[in-house]
Every structure is written in C-alpha cells, then in structure tokens.
Amino acid sequence: MDKYIFAAIIFIVIFDFLFENWLQYLNDSYRTKELPPEGRGIYPEDEYKRSQLYEKDKYRFSLITSIFSLITILLMLLLGGFAFLDNALRHYTNHPIWLALLFFGIIGLASDLLNTPFSVYSTFVIEEKYGFNKTTIKTFIYDKIKGWFLSLVLGAPLLAFIVWLFDKGGNYTWLIAWGGVSAFMIFITFFYSTLLVPLFNKQTPLPDGELKEAIKNMADKTGFRLKDVFVIDSSKRSAKANAYFAGFGAKKRIVLYDTIIEQLNTAELVAVLAHEIGHYKKKHVIKNMLISLLETGLLLYILSLFVQSPHLSKALGVHIPSFHIGVIAFGIIYGFISTLPAILMNSYSRANEYEADRFAANHNNAEALISGLKKLSLKNLSNLLPHPWYVFVYYSHPPLLKRIKALQNFKK
C-alpha cells in the first residue's frame, strides 16, 4: 500500500504542475499584439504593448520557477530527502515538538534561500525593467530578516501548540486545535494593521484637506463610522497602487497606498474608498473570515484522520510515524483536493467585488470609479484580456473590462 501512496503523491505533484502551466499557457497565448477595440480609451497603443511584454516576461519567469520547484520536490521525494532530514534530526532529539519545529524550520529556511535568487530577479530585473521596483537591497534584506523573525515569534508557537495537541491524541484534538488556530486568525485580523504592518511600513493619518474632507463626507453619506484614513508608504517598495480595508469594530481602518494618492484625483479616490466601504457594509469581511475559519476546521479534521497514519510516513521512507512527515504527505494530497474549494472561493470573491462596485456606484459616482479603475489598470500594466479559464481558476477580482461593463449596466 505504501508504494501506491507514494505513486499517488508523485502523480499529484506532476499533475498540479501540468495543470497550472497549461492554464498559464492558455493565458499567455490569449494575448494579442494589437490593442483590441474594447481596450481603446483605457490603454494607449504603446502602453498596451508594454503591458503585453510585461505579461510575457512574467509568464516566462513563472515557467522557470515552477520547473525549478517541480524538480526540487521530485528530488526530495525520489531521493528520500524528507526521510534523510528526519533521521538526521533524530540523532539530536526525539521530542515530537522539537522534531517538528526543527524539521519545518530547516525546510522553510532552505526553501526560502533557494527561492531568494528568483525573488531578487523578479524584483530587481523584471519589476525594475517596467518601472515598478522601488525596493533597495537594504530594504529587501531587512524584509527577509523580519519575515524570519515573524515566523519564529508567531509561527513556531502556533505549530508547537498544534503538534502538542496531536501528540496527546483524543477524539476532539482537531476541535481544540481549530479553536486555537481560529483565535490566532481573529487576533491577526484585528491587529494586522496596528501590529504587523508597522514592522514593514510606516502608516500615517491622512492630512487634513480636500481629500480627507471628501472621504469623510462620503463615509457619512454611506453610514460608515470612519475614525481616520491612513496612508502607507508603499512607494518604498513598488510604484504599484492599491487601497484596502482592515480590521473590525474599533480597529477597522481604511489604508491608502501613497502611490494611489499620486495616481488618482479626489473624485476617483473617493469612489475607490466607497468600494472598500461597500465590502464592509455588505459584510464581506466578516463572511470571508467565517468561511476561512470553516475551511481551517475542515482541514484540521481531515488532517486528524490521516496525519498519524504509518502509511503516509512509510510512503516517504520514514518508518517512525510522525506529525511533521504526515503533514508533508498530507499537504501534497490536500493541495490537489483543495483546488475545487479554491475555485469556488474565487468565484465568491469576484461576486463580492461586483457587489462592492454597485455599492460604490449607488452611493457615489460610477463614472469616477470607472475612471479610477482604468487609471490603476494602466499604471499597474494589468492584463486587459486574461483567458476566461485562467480567470475562473485564479482570479479573486473580475477583469477590468467586465467590471466596467457591469458598472455601465448598473448605471442604466
């Protein structure tokens, strides 16, 4: 049976690679050299060509990175890399918590270091080539160190808690783990902007003036209790623009990238923020959180059924069943199973975006929102015509042209 599980794991790894790259190929081949009629008024001809070159460069780079990842995981599986690391660590400790922490720590660090050259190329070559990169080498290194620090401070205790629970066993282990992970997720959601973001970016209240007054008037009009709007110094890393909503209750806040303030006028910014408020008023934020919690509960329940199975460990060449080896095998299998739920969630997310757009159009200015979306798409060199199947599987937001069409129909 063990060899069949191993064969299934190899099949899943290869199938995932082929499926993902098939969709990438469809999306890449869907590009057109000439500006399509529906794109006129959004992209000038030269900028459209730049966007297509940008997509082409990203596609080629993505293909290289995915091939590298495929080769790495296959070598680890076929050459018994996971079993080798497990055996090496058992010379130092047999404690399940320390074994798991050391195992995932080494795997995570090795993976990060192996992928660092690709991150460097993406940031300092591709993004630099198209005028997006603002990251310095110093900032890049500091971000790496801070990311490792957060993994150690936040990730390690949570992992230790889960390993401890599963090691104790019991019929309700997964339920207790779900409660702990849920509390952690809710805590992060509440305090993301106040505790985590300041480690990487500076947030300052939007200064008094025309923009702040217009935003407050719009918030009053929609019945949204807005304490303040914050500006984040995203320009220290990228020229791309965005805005987002974070937190709940007294901790809720709207955050603007400083780049979006440079790229949009007051009416367009207010329309974009009306869209973000629409997410809150339509309870998309809380609904997404609840769905994430339910997904986490389902994952932990299924994990509890398989993670201590000796067959999963033996399939990877490990004869002493352990939580960390079980998680590696289960993670590959569950990644295959989770494709359908991910597609459903993206479909739900796109529906939420349309609803937030309608809210913004109803309470503000549809034309200003359309204009703002066009500018953001142009400045970010977004793909104007992604392949429908690629959108169906991967897009959490509708493509620009579909959003514009929906807004125009709503106006009518």
Protein Blocks (a to p, Z undefined) as FASTA:
>chain_A
ZZmmmmmmmmmmmmmmmmmmmmmmmmmmmpcfbdcfklgokacfklmmmmmmmmmmmmmm
mmmmmmmmmmmmmmmmmnommmmmmmmmmmmoccfklmmmmmmmmmmmmmmmmmmmmmmm
mmmmmmmmnomamcdfklmmmmmmmmmmmmmmmmmmmmmmmmmmmmngpjklmmmmmmmm
mmmmmmmmmmmmmmmmmmmmccddddedjklmmmmmmmmmnopacfbdcdddfklmbmcd
cdddedehjlgccdddfklmmmpcfklmmmmmmmmmmmmmnommmmmmmmmmmmmmmmmm
mmmmmmmpmklmmmnopabdcfklmmmmmmmmmmmmmmmmmmmmmmmmmmmmmmmmmmmm
mmmcfklmmmmmmmmmmmnopafbacfklmmmmmmbdcfklmmmmmmmmmZZ
